[in-house]
Amino acid sequence: MTEKIKRIGVLTSGGDAPGMNAVIRAVVRYARANEIEVKGIKRGYEGLLSGDIMDLTSSSVSETIQKGGTILLTARSQEMMKPEGQEKAANICHFLGFDALVVIGGDGSFNGALALSKNGVNVMCVPGTIDLDLPCTDYTIGFDTAVNTAMDAITRIRDTSSSHERCSVVEVMGRNCGYIAVWCALTGGAEEVLIPERIFSDNDVIKRIIENRARGKRHNLIIVAEGVSGTVALANKIQELTGIETRASILGYLQRGGSPTALDRIHGSMMGHKAVELIIKGEKNRAVIFKNGAYDHMDLEEALKVERPFDDRMYSAARILAI
């Protein structure tokens, strides 16, 4: 029999993502249903190091599943990047009597959790990042909401771009990963998509715009992943060399906010449930993942070593369907 779990902690770290509250809610309610005490750590690892901790009950997570952001708040901790900070954080977990710590976040958060595990803390990691940049899992919480938010903005920009016969260059988030950009290009009917994973030249983009105009297209929509950078400079160059009025729009943090979609609420709820289930079963230092249509888990250290080549199929489809 596994040892009785009495108390766990939960925190959100790094960039916020819609659906994180669904994870917190599931962790708290499934834990409380199994008579496990839950401590919420505010402001991620920074809050753990400063002792910013609160009790979480089933009632305290009521009316949260529909909210964007994270009720536990989040921050980036420079101290946690140093060995002495990691040791201090682990000692605090031991002092508080945590049988496990649930960490919700992206690769930086997972790496912080791995450091804690090396210092004797049992960690369960749940992937929460809009960027879809954790190769160990097919889905990260927040991605669907971010894409839908960006798609709605792009649709509105496309309407005015068409009315004025402009070229619109729209930058979406994703850090160094192009998945948000590709999904937005395909669903928004973009004429071109620029991502960090694929080499391109400004001249190729301009050539396509000129060819589109020759075919009768009166406006063009170019989606740029933030990891590419240079969005405003590209827009200026397009206008200078083609004479077509061109506007740059950087959507930015708009994509992180808003009520999570049904998909993010489902994944958040099921992954939070899975994390506590694994803790109760006695699993140690795992990453909760969604793989091949099922919720699963794998060793955290191995999860961070996984590499995933960029899937060209949607990228190619987006470019071909734009012609």
Beta strands, then each sheet from edge to edge (+ up, - down):
strand 1: 7-12
strand 2: 37-41
strand 3: 53-56
strand 4: 100-105
strand 5: 123-127
strand 6: 167-172
strand 7: 192-194
strand 8: 220-225
strand 9: 246-250
strand 10: 286-291
strand 11: 294-299
sheet 1: 3+ 2- 1- 4- 5- 10- 11+
sheet 2: 7+ 8+ 6+ 9+
end
